[in-house]
């Protein structure tokens, strides 16, 4: 019985760690550099920005931008 409690606790802690490490800021485009939206509007004026995701690799930030018309951009 004690082993089951320990395994359950370990599973809970692991799940919480994984969820807390997830960085997915794709809901509010106001949090991202203005240059990304300006670039998209300049080069794709007829395609609205749908979603922006931020990825952090060490000190480098990369943004994945999805536009209407099935267009995807990667900006760093």
PDB file of N, CA, C and O in Angstrom:
ATOM      1  N   UNK A   1       0.827  -1.197   0.000  1.00  0.00           N
ATOM      2  CA  UNK A   1       0.000   0.000   0.000  1.00  0.00           C
ATOM      3  C   UNK A   1       0.872   1.262   0.000  1.00  0.00           C
ATOM      4  O   UNK A   1       0.551   2.252  -0.658  1.00  0.00           O
ATOM      5  N   UNK A   2       1.970   1.210   0.743  1.00  0.00           N
ATOM      6  CA  UNK A   2       2.863   2.356   0.819  1.00  0.00           C
ATOM      7  C   UNK A   2       3.511   2.620  -0.542  1.00  0.00           C
ATOM      8  O   UNK A   2       3.716   3.774  -0.918  1.00  0.00           O
ATOM      9  N   UNK A   3       3.829   1.573  -1.265  1.00  0.00           N
ATOM     10  CA  UNK A   3       4.443   1.706  -2.581  1.00  0.00           C
ATOM     11  C   UNK A   3       3.492   2.401  -3.553  1.00  0.00           C
ATOM     12  O   UNK A   3       3.924   3.227  -4.357  1.00  0.00           O
ATOM     13  N   UNK A   4       2.208   2.076  -3.487  1.00  0.00           N
ATOM     14  CA  UNK A   4       1.215   2.697  -4.367  1.00  0.00           C
ATOM     15  C   UNK A   4       1.106   4.189  -4.064  1.00  0.00           C
ATOM     16  O   UNK A   4       0.993   4.995  -4.988  1.00  0.00           O
ATOM     17  N   UNK A   5       1.137   4.567  -2.798  1.00  0.00           N
ATOM     18  CA  UNK A   5       1.077   5.979  -2.422  1.00  0.00           C
ATOM     19  C   UNK A   5       2.296   6.736  -2.939  1.00  0.00           C
ATOM     20  O   UNK A   5       2.173   7.849  -3.449  1.00  0.00           O
ATOM     21  N   UNK A   6       3.468   6.129  -2.805  1.00  0.00           N
ATOM     22  CA  UNK A   6       4.705   6.771  -3.272  1.00  0.00           C
ATOM     23  C   UNK A   6       4.684   6.931  -4.791  1.00  0.00           C
ATOM     24  O   UNK A   6       5.058   7.983  -5.308  1.00  0.00           O
ATOM     25  N   UNK A   7       4.251   5.896  -5.505  1.00  0.00           N
ATOM     26  CA  UNK A   7       4.175   5.976  -6.965  1.00  0.00           C
ATOM     27  C   UNK A   7       3.154   7.031  -7.408  1.00  0.00           C
ATOM     28  O   UNK A   7       3.393   7.761  -8.370  1.00  0.00           O
ATOM     29  N   UNK A   8       2.040   7.109  -6.721  1.00  0.00           N
ATOM     30  CA  UNK A   8       1.030   8.116  -7.035  1.00  0.00           C
ATOM     31  C   UNK A   8       1.556   9.526  -6.802  1.00  0.00           C
ATOM     32  O   UNK A   8       1.312  10.426  -7.607  1.00  0.00           O
ATOM     33  N   UNK A   9       2.278   9.718  -5.703  1.00  0.00           N
ATOM     34  CA  UNK A   9       2.867  11.014  -5.395  1.00  0.00           C
ATOM     35  C   UNK A   9       3.918  11.395  -6.439  1.00  0.00           C
ATOM     36  O   UNK A   9       3.990  12.548  -6.862  1.00  0.00           O
ATOM     37  N   UNK A  10       4.728  10.426  -6.848  1.00  0.00           N
ATOM     38  CA  UNK A  10       5.745  10.684  -7.864  1.00  0.00           C
ATOM     39  C   UNK A  10       5.096  11.058  -9.201  1.00  0.00           C
ATOM     40  O   UNK A  10       5.584  11.946  -9.899  1.00  0.00           O
ATOM     41  N   UNK A  11       4.019  10.394  -9.550  1.00  0.00           N
ATOM     42  CA  UNK A  11       3.300  10.696 -10.778  1.00  0.00           C
ATOM     43  C   UNK A  11       2.707  12.101 -10.732  1.00  0.00           C
ATOM     44  O   UNK A  11       2.761  12.836 -11.718  1.00  0.00           O
ATOM     45  N   UNK A  12       2.153  12.464  -9.604  1.00  0.00           N
ATOM     46  CA  UNK A  12       1.581  13.796  -9.433  1.00  0.00           C
ATOM     47  C   UNK A  12       2.653  14.876  -9.556  1.00  0.00           C
ATOM     48  O   UNK A  12       2.455  15.870 -10.255  1.00  0.00           O
ATOM     49  N   UNK A  13       3.775  14.687  -8.888  1.00  0.00           N
ATOM     50  CA  UNK A  13       4.866  15.662  -8.935  1.00  0.00           C
ATOM     51  C   UNK A  13       5.412  15.789 -10.357  1.00  0.00           C
ATOM     52  O   UNK A  13       5.663  16.897 -10.830  1.00  0.00           O
ATOM     53  N   UNK A  14       5.595  14.662 -11.035  1.00  0.00           N
ATOM     54  CA  UNK A  14       6.099  14.688 -12.407  1.00  0.00           C
ATOM     55  C   UNK A  14       5.130  15.424 -13.326  1.00  0.00           C
ATOM     56  O   UNK A  14       5.554  16.226 -14.159  1.00  0.00           O
ATOM     57  N   UNK A  15       3.853  15.163 -13.183  1.00  0.00           N
ATOM     58  CA  UNK A  15       2.848  15.842 -13.998  1.00  0.00           C
ATOM     59  C   UNK A  15       2.862  17.345 -13.751  1.00  0.00           C
ATOM     60  O   UNK A  15       2.793  18.126 -14.700  1.00  0.00           O
ATOM     61  N   UNK A  16       2.950  17.754 -12.505  1.00  0.00           N
ATOM     62  CA  UNK A  16       2.988  19.180 -12.183  1.00  0.00           C
ATOM     63  C   UNK A  16       4.238  19.851 -12.738  1.00  0.00           C
ATOM     64  O   UNK A  16       4.174  20.987 -13.209  1.00  0.00           O
ATOM     65  N   UNK A  17       5.376  19.159 -12.688  1.00  0.00           N
ATOM     66  CA  UNK A  17       6.606  19.716 -13.248  1.00  0.00           C
ATOM     67  C   UNK A  17       6.509  19.896 -14.760  1.00  0.00           C
ATOM     68  O   UNK A  17       6.939  20.917 -15.296  1.00  0.00           O
ATOM     69  N   UNK A  18       5.957  18.928 -15.429  1.00  0.00           N
ATOM     70  CA  UNK A  18       5.816  19.013 -16.881  1.00  0.00           C
ATOM     71  C   UNK A  18       4.883  20.158 -17.256  1.00  0.00           C
ATOM     72  O   UNK A  18       5.168  20.912 -18.187  1.00  0.00           O
ATOM     73  N   UNK A  19       3.782  20.291 -16.545  1.00  0.00           N
ATOM     74  CA  UNK A  19       2.827  21.357 -16.850  1.00  0.00           C
ATOM     75  C   UNK A  19       3.391  22.739 -16.537  1.00  0.00           C
ATOM     76  O   UNK A  19       3.102  23.699 -17.250  1.00  0.00           O
ATOM     77  N   UNK A  20       4.188  22.848 -15.484  1.00  0.00           N
ATOM     78  CA  UNK A  20       4.734  24.149 -15.124  1.00  0.00           C
ATOM     79  C   UNK A  20       5.849  24.572 -16.070  1.00  0.00           C
ATOM     80  O   UNK A  20       6.112  25.767 -16.200  1.00  0.00           O
ATOM     81  N   UNK A  21       6.506  23.638 -16.728  1.00  0.00           N
ATOM     82  CA  UNK A  21       7.584  23.959 -17.666  1.00  0.00           C
ATOM     83  C   UNK A  21       7.060  24.331 -19.042  1.00  0.00           C
ATOM     84  O   UNK A  21       7.800  24.875 -19.861  1.00  0.00           O
ATOM     85  N   UNK A  22       5.824  24.052 -19.297  1.00  0.00           N
ATOM     86  CA  UNK A  22       5.246  24.347 -20.603  1.00  0.00           C
ATOM     87  C   UNK A  22       5.057  25.851 -20.755  1.00  0.00           C
ATOM     88  O   UNK A  22       4.395  26.487 -19.935  1.00  0.00           O
ATOM     89  N   UNK A  23       5.647  26.419 -21.816  1.00  0.00           N
ATOM     90  CA  UNK A  23       5.507  27.850 -22.079  1.00  0.00           C
ATOM     91  C   UNK A  23       4.828  27.999 -23.419  1.00  0.00           C
ATOM     92  O   UNK A  23       5.454  27.838 -24.467  1.00  0.00           O
ATOM     93  N   UNK A  24       3.569  28.301 -23.383  1.00  0.00           N
ATOM     94  CA  UNK A  24       2.784  28.403 -24.602  1.00  0.00           C
ATOM     95  C   UNK A  24       1.985  29.689 -24.556  1.00  0.00           C
ATOM     96  O   UNK A  24       0.845  29.705 -24.091  1.00  0.00           O
ATOM     97  N   UNK A  25       2.583  30.767 -25.039  1.00  0.00           N
ATOM     98  CA  UNK A  25       1.930  32.075 -25.025  1.00  0.00           C
ATOM     99  C   UNK A  25       1.373  32.368 -26.404  1.00  0.00           C
ATOM    100  O   UNK A  25       1.909  33.213 -27.121  1.00  0.00           O
ATOM    101  N   UNK A  26       0.322  31.692 -26.780  1.00  0.00           N
ATOM    102  CA  UNK A  26      -0.204  31.899 -28.119  1.00  0.00           C
ATOM    103  C   UNK A  26      -1.575  32.555 -28.127  1.00  0.00           C
ATOM    104  O   UNK A  26      -2.170  32.714 -29.193  1.00  0.00           O
ATOM    105  N   UNK A  27      -2.081  32.932 -26.988  1.00  0.00           N
ATOM    106  CA  UNK A  27      -3.416  33.495 -26.933  1.00  0.00           C
ATOM    107  C   UNK A  27      -3.417  35.008 -27.105  1.00  0.00           C
ATOM    108  O   UNK A  27      -4.267  35.546 -27.814  1.00  0.00           O
ATOM    109  N   UNK A  28      -2.483  35.696 -26.473  1.00  0.00           N
ATOM    110  CA  UNK A  28      -2.481  37.147 -26.494  1.00  0.00           C
ATOM    111  C   UNK A  28      -1.308  37.657 -27.322  1.00  0.00           C
ATOM    112  O   UNK A  28      -0.161  37.604 -26.878  1.00  0.00           O
ATOM    113  N   UNK A  29      -1.594  38.148 -28.519  1.00  0.00           N
ATOM    114  CA  UNK A  29      -0.523  38.612 -29.394  1.00  0.00           C
ATOM    115  C   UNK A  29       0.073  39.933 -28.927  1.00  0.00           C
ATOM    116  O   UNK A  29       1.076  40.370 -29.490  1.00  0.00           O
ATOM    117  N   UNK A  30      -0.503  40.585 -27.920  1.00  0.00           N
ATOM    118  CA  UNK A  30       0.048  41.833 -27.400  1.00  0.00           C
ATOM    119  C   UNK A  30       1.347  41.608 -26.634  1.00  0.00           C
ATOM    120  O   UNK A  30       2.081  42.561 -26.374  1.00  0.00           O
ATOM    121  N   UNK A  31       1.639  40.370 -26.272  1.00  0.00           N
ATOM    122  CA  UNK A  31       2.833  40.060 -25.498  1.00  0.00           C
ATOM    123  C   UNK A  31       4.076  39.916 -26.368  1.00  0.00           C
ATOM    124  O   UNK A  31       5.172  39.745 -25.834  1.00  0.00           O
ATOM    125  N   UNK A  32       3.942  39.980 -27.670  1.00  0.00           N
ATOM    126  CA  UNK A  32       5.038  39.693 -28.574  1.00  0.00           C
ATOM    127  C   UNK A  32       5.572  40.964 -29.213  1.00  0.00           C
ATOM    128  O   UNK A  32       4.878  41.980 -29.261  1.00  0.00           O
ATOM    129  N   UNK A  33       6.814  40.910 -29.707  1.00  0.00           N
ATOM    130  CA  UNK A  33       7.406  42.088 -30.336  1.00  0.00           C
ATOM    131  C   UNK A  33       6.548  42.621 -31.487  1.00  0.00           C
ATOM    132  O   UNK A  33       6.010  41.847 -32.279  1.00  0.00           O
ATOM    133  N   UNK A  34       6.428  43.930 -31.570  1.00  0.00           N
ATOM    134  CA  UNK A  34       5.594  44.577 -32.584  1.00  0.00           C
ATOM    135  C   UNK A  34       6.127  44.307 -33.991  1.00  0.00           C
ATOM    136  O   UNK A  34       5.361  44.336 -34.954  1.00  0.00           O
ATOM    137  N   UNK A  35       7.410  44.047 -34.120  1.00  0.00           N
ATOM    138  CA  UNK A  35       8.009  43.809 -35.421  1.00  0.00           C
ATOM    139  C   UNK A  35       7.439  42.597 -36.129  1.00  0.00           C
ATOM    140  O   UNK A  35       7.388  42.564 -37.359  1.00  0.00           O
ATOM    141  N   UNK A  36       7.013  41.604 -35.374  1.00  0.00           N
ATOM    142  CA  UNK A  36       6.458  40.385 -35.970  1.00  0.00           C
ATOM    143  C   UNK A  36       5.152  40.711 -36.688  1.00  0.00           C
ATOM    144  O   UNK A  36       4.958  40.323 -37.840  1.00  0.00           O
ATOM    145  N   UNK A  37       4.271  41.415 -36.015  1.00  0.00           N
ATOM    146  CA  UNK A  37       2.992  41.760 -36.626  1.00  0.00           C
ATOM    147  C   UNK A  37       3.196  42.729 -37.791  1.00  0.00           C
ATOM    148  O   UNK A  37       2.512  42.621 -38.809  1.00  0.00           O
ATOM    149  N   UNK A  38       4.130  43.673 -37.652  1.00  0.00           N
ATOM    150  CA  UNK A  38       4.410  44.621 -38.729  1.00  0.00           C
ATOM    151  C   UNK A  38       4.941  43.898 -39.964  1.00  0.00           C
ATOM    152  O   UNK A  38       4.547  44.215 -41.086  1.00  0.00           O
ATOM    153  N   UNK A  39       5.831  42.929 -39.762  1.00  0.00           N
ATOM    154  CA  UNK A  39       6.369  42.144 -40.877  1.00  0.00           C
ATOM    155  C   UNK A  39       5.253  41.385 -41.580  1.00  0.00           C
ATOM    156  O   UNK A  39       5.168  41.390 -42.808  1.00  0.00           O
ATOM    157  N   UNK A  40       4.404  40.738 -40.804  1.00  0.00           N
ATOM    158  CA  UNK A  40       3.305  39.959 -41.382  1.00  0.00           C
ATOM    159  C   UNK A  40       2.343  40.861 -42.148  1.00  0.00           C
ATOM    160  O   UNK A  40       1.879  40.490 -43.226  1.00  0.00           O
ATOM    161  N   UNK A  41       2.036  42.039 -41.607  1.00  0.00           N
ATOM    162  CA  UNK A  41       1.113  42.948 -42.276  1.00  0.00           C
ATOM    163  C   UNK A  41       1.718  43.520 -43.563  1.00  0.00           C
ATOM    164  O   UNK A  41       1.003  43.763 -44.535  1.00  0.00           O
ATOM    165  N   UNK A  42       3.042  43.732 -43.564  1.00  0.00           N
ATOM    166  CA  UNK A  42       3.705  44.290 -44.738  1.00  0.00           C
ATOM    167  C   UNK A  42       3.761  43.278 -45.882  1.00  0.00           C
ATOM    168  O   UNK A  42       3.458  43.604 -47.029  1.00  0.00           O
ATOM    169  N   UNK A  43       4.154  42.045 -45.552  1.00  0.00           N
ATOM    170  CA  UNK A  43       4.372  41.030 -46.577  1.00  0.00           C
ATOM    171  C   UNK A  43       3.124  40.192 -46.888  1.00  0.00           C
ATOM    172  O   UNK A  43       3.017  39.609 -47.966  1.00  0.00           O
ATOM    173  N   UNK A  44       2.202  40.139 -45.954  1.00  0.00           N
ATOM    174  CA  UNK A  44       0.962  39.371 -46.128  1.00  0.00           C
ATOM    175  C   UNK A  44      -0.226  40.230 -45.693  1.00  0.00           C
ATOM    176  O   UNK A  44      -0.891  39.901 -44.711  1.00  0.00           O
ATOM    177  N   UNK A  45      -0.506  41.324 -46.405  1.00  0.00           N
ATOM    178  CA  UNK A  45      -1.548  42.259 -45.954  1.00  0.00           C
ATOM    179  C   UNK A  45      -2.960  41.680 -45.963  1.00  0.00           C
ATOM    180  O   UNK A  45      -3.829  42.182 -45.250  1.00  0.00           O
ATOM    181  N   UNK A  46      -3.206  40.650 -46.743  1.00  0.00           N
ATOM    182  CA  UNK A  46      -4.549  40.074 -46.825  1.00  0.00           C
ATOM    183  C   UNK A  46      -4.760  38.890 -45.885  1.00  0.00           C
ATOM    184  O   UNK A  46      -5.832  38.286 -45.882  1.00  0.00           O
ATOM    185  N   UNK A  47      -3.740  38.553 -45.082  1.00  0.00           N
ATOM    186  CA  UNK A  47      -3.819  37.404 -44.190  1.00  0.00           C
ATOM    187  C   UNK A  47      -3.685  37.860 -42.742  1.00  0.00           C
ATOM    188  O   UNK A  47      -2.642  38.374 -42.337  1.00  0.00           O
ATOM    189  N   UNK A  48      -4.732  37.670 -41.978  1.00  0.00           N
ATOM    190  CA  UNK A  48      -4.762  38.060 -40.562  1.00  0.00           C
ATOM    191  C   UNK A  48      -3.924  37.094 -39.721  1.00  0.00           C
ATOM    192  O   UNK A  48      -3.890  35.892 -39.986  1.00  0.00           O
ATOM    193  N   UNK A  49      -3.243  37.645 -38.695  1.00  0.00           N
ATOM    194  CA  UNK A  49      -2.486  36.804 -37.759  1.00  0.00           C
ATOM    195  C   UNK A  49      -3.481  36.050 -36.891  1.00  0.00           C
ATOM    196  O   UNK A  49      -4.329  36.656 -36.236  1.00  0.00           O
ATOM    197  N   UNK A  50      -3.376  34.722 -36.890  1.00  0.00           N
ATOM    198  CA  UNK A  50      -4.281  33.879 -36.115  1.00  0.00           C
ATOM    199  C   UNK A  50      -3.665  33.502 -34.775  1.00  0.00           C
ATOM    200  O   UNK A  50      -4.321  33.551 -33.735  1.00  0.00           O
ATOM    201  N   UNK A  51      -2.386  33.122 -34.824  1.00  0.00           N
ATOM    202  CA  UNK A  51      -1.770  32.563 -33.623  1.00  0.00           C
ATOM    203  C   UNK A  51      -0.270  32.834 -33.641  1.00  0.00           C
ATOM    204  O   UNK A  51       0.375  32.763 -34.687  1.00  0.00           O
ATOM    205  N   UNK A  52       0.274  33.146 -32.463  1.00  0.00           N
ATOM    206  CA  UNK A  52       1.721  33.303 -32.317  1.00  0.00           C
ATOM    207  C   UNK A  52       2.148  32.464 -31.119  1.00  0.00           C
ATOM    208  O   UNK A  52       1.593  32.588 -30.027  1.00  0.00           O
ATOM    209  N   UNK A  53       3.143  31.608 -31.341  1.00  0.00           N
ATOM    210  CA  UNK A  53       3.708  30.810 -30.255  1.00  0.00           C
ATOM    211  C   UNK A  53       5.150  31.234 -30.032  1.00  0.00           C
ATOM    212  O   UNK A  53       5.881  31.516 -30.982  1.00  0.00           O
ATOM    213  N   UNK A  54       5.550  31.276 -28.776  1.00  0.00           N
ATOM    214  CA  UNK A  54       6.917  31.632 -28.408  1.00  0.00           C
ATOM    215  C   UNK A  54       7.648  30.387 -27.940  1.00  0.00           C
ATOM    216  O   UNK A  54       7.139  29.629 -27.114  1.00  0.00           O
ATOM    217  N   UNK A  55       8.845  30.181 -28.471  1.00  0.00           N
ATOM    218  CA  UNK A  55       9.698  29.076 -28.050  1.00  0.00           C
ATOM    219  C   UNK A  55      11.005  29.667 -27.548  1.00  0.00           C
ATOM    220  O   UNK A  55      11.578  30.548 -28.189  1.00  0.00           O
ATOM    221  N   UNK A  56      11.476  29.190 -26.413  1.00  0.00           N
ATOM    222  CA  UNK A  56      12.722  29.685 -25.840  1.00  0.00           C
ATOM    223  C   UNK A  56      13.729  28.552 -25.790  1.00  0.00           C
ATOM    224  O   UNK A  56      13.480  27.510 -25.184  1.00  0.00           O
ATOM    225  N   UNK A  57      14.874  28.766 -26.434  1.00  0.00           N
ATOM    226  CA  UNK A  57      15.981  27.813 -26.435  1.00  0.00           C
ATOM    227  C   UNK A  57      17.191  28.535 -25.877  1.00  0.00           C
ATOM    228  O   UNK A  57      17.873  29.268 -26.594  1.00  0.00           O
ATOM    229  N   UNK A  58      17.454  28.327 -24.608  1.00  0.00           N
ATOM    230  CA  UNK A  58      18.556  29.055 -23.970  1.00  0.00           C
ATOM    231  C   UNK A  58      18.233  30.530 -23.932  1.00  0.00           C
ATOM    232  O   UNK A  58      17.252  30.943 -23.315  1.00  0.00           O
ATOM    233  N   UNK A  59      19.074  31.343 -24.605  1.00  0.00           N
ATOM    234  CA  UNK A  59      18.848  32.788 -24.648  1.00  0.00           C
ATOM    235  C   UNK A  59      18.159  33.234 -25.932  1.00  0.00           C
ATOM    236  O   UNK A  59      17.932  34.427 -26.131  1.00  0.00           O
ATOM    237  N   UNK A  60      17.826  32.291 -26.799  1.00  0.00           N
ATOM    238  CA  UNK A  60      17.212  32.614 -28.085  1.00  0.00           C
ATOM    239  C   UNK A  60      15.703  32.402 -28.029  1.00  0.00           C
ATOM    240  O   UNK A  60      15.222  31.367 -27.569  1.00  0.00           O
ATOM    241  N   UNK A  61      14.971  33.398 -28.504  1.00  0.00           N
ATOM    242  CA  UNK A  61      13.520  33.278 -28.603  1.00  0.00           C
ATOM    243  C   UNK A  61      13.158  33.121 -30.077  1.00  0.00           C
ATOM    244  O   UNK A  61      13.661  33.852 -30.930  1.00  0.00           O
ATOM    245  N   UNK A  62      12.297  32.178 -30.361  1.00  0.00           N
ATOM    246  CA  UNK A  62      11.790  31.962 -31.702  1.00  0.00           C
ATOM    247  C   UNK A  62      10.278  32.030 -31.641  1.00  0.00           C
ATOM    248  O   UNK A  62       9.663  31.539 -30.695  1.00  0.00           O
ATOM    249  N   UNK A  63       9.684  32.636 -32.649  1.00  0.00           N
ATOM    250  CA  UNK A  63       8.235  32.773 -32.700  1.00  0.00           C
ATOM    251  C   UNK A  63       7.703  32.043 -33.924  1.00  0.00           C
ATOM    252  O   UNK A  63       8.242  32.176 -35.022  1.00  0.00           O
ATOM    253  N   UNK A  64       6.650  31.279 -33.727  1.00  0.00           N
ATOM    254  CA  UNK A  64       5.949  30.617 -34.822  1.00  0.00           C
ATOM    255  C   UNK A  64       4.643  31.378 -35.019  1.00  0.00           C
ATOM    256  O   UNK A  64       3.812  31.459 -34.114  1.00  0.00           O
ATOM    257  N   UNK A  65       4.478  31.935 -36.220  1.00  0.00           N
ATOM    258  CA  UNK A  65       3.322  32.770 -36.520  1.00  0.00           C
ATOM    259  C   UNK A  65       2.450  32.059 -37.539  1.00  0.00           C
ATOM    260  O   UNK A  65       2.935  31.634 -38.588  1.00  0.00           O
ATOM    261  N   UNK A  66       1.173  31.928 -37.236  1.00  0.00           N
ATOM    262  CA  UNK A  66       0.225  31.322 -38.166  1.00  0.00           C
ATOM    263  C   UNK A  66      -0.711  32.406 -38.675  1.00  0.00           C
ATOM    264  O   UNK A  66      -1.294  33.165 -37.901  1.00  0.00           O
ATOM    265  N   UNK A  67      -0.839  32.460 -39.999  1.00  0.00           N
ATOM    266  CA  UNK A  67      -1.705  33.429 -40.650  1.00  0.00           C
ATOM    267  C   UNK A  67      -2.849  32.723 -41.348  1.00  0.00           C
ATOM    268  O   UNK A  67      -2.804  31.517 -41.591  1.00  0.00           O
ATOM    269  N   UNK A  68      -3.881  33.501 -41.668  1.00  0.00           N
ATOM    270  CA  UNK A  68      -4.972  32.954 -42.466  1.00  0.00           C
ATOM    271  C   UNK A  68      -4.409  32.484 -43.803  1.00  0.00           C
ATOM    272  O   UNK A  68      -3.386  32.989 -44.265  1.00  0.00           O
ATOM    273  N   UNK A  69      -5.072  31.528 -44.414  1.00  0.00           N
ATOM    274  CA  UNK A  69      -4.618  31.025 -45.696  1.00  0.00           C
ATOM    275  C   UNK A  69      -3.554  29.948 -45.549  1.00  0.00           C
ATOM    276  O   UNK A  69      -2.826  29.652 -46.496  1.00  0.00           O
ATOM    277  N   UNK A  70      -3.464  29.361 -44.355  1.00  0.00           N
ATOM    278  CA  UNK A  70      -2.534  28.253 -44.089  1.00  0.00           C
ATOM    279  C   UNK A  70      -1.077  28.673 -44.267  1.00  0.00           C
ATOM    280  O   UNK A  70      -0.269  27.892 -44.772  1.00  0.00           O
ATOM    281  N   UNK A  71      -0.729  29.896 -43.859  1.00  0.00           N
ATOM    282  CA  UNK A  71       0.638  30.401 -43.965  1.00  0.00           C
ATOM    283  C   UNK A  71       1.281  30.358 -42.583  1.00  0.00           C
ATOM    284  O   UNK A  71       0.694  30.809 -41.600  1.00  0.00           O
ATOM    285  N   UNK A  72       2.496  29.811 -42.520  1.00  0.00           N
ATOM    286  CA  UNK A  72       3.249  29.748 -41.265  1.00  0.00           C
ATOM    287  C   UNK A  72       4.596  30.429 -41.440  1.00  0.00           C
ATOM    288  O   UNK A  72       5.285  30.226 -42.439  1.00  0.00           O
ATOM    289  N   UNK A  73       4.962  31.247 -40.446  1.00  0.00           N
ATOM    290  CA  UNK A  73       6.255  31.929 -40.437  1.00  0.00           C
ATOM    291  C   UNK A  73       7.008  31.549 -39.184  1.00  0.00           C
ATOM    292  O   UNK A  73       6.397  31.323 -38.140  1.00  0.00           O
ATOM    293  N   UNK A  74       8.337  31.475 -39.268  1.00  0.00           N
ATOM    294  CA  UNK A  74       9.178  31.283 -38.088  1.00  0.00           C
ATOM    295  C   UNK A  74      10.116  32.467 -38.016  1.00  0.00           C
ATOM    296  O   UNK A  74      10.851  32.747 -38.963  1.00  0.00           O
ATOM    297  N   UNK A  75      10.090  33.165 -36.887  1.00  0.00           N
ATOM    298  CA  UNK A  75      10.855  34.395 -36.704  1.00  0.00           C
ATOM    299  C   UNK A  75      11.689  34.266 -35.449  1.00  0.00           C
ATOM    300  O   UNK A  75      11.211  33.793 -34.418  1.00  0.00           O
ATOM    301  N   UNK A  76      12.963  34.699 -35.541  1.00  0.00           N
ATOM    302  CA  UNK A  76      13.792  34.733 -34.321  1.00  0.00           C
ATOM    303  C   UNK A  76      14.540  36.040 -34.240  1.00  0.00           C
ATOM    304  O   UNK A  76      15.290  36.263 -33.290  1.00  0.00           O
TER     305      UNK A  76
END
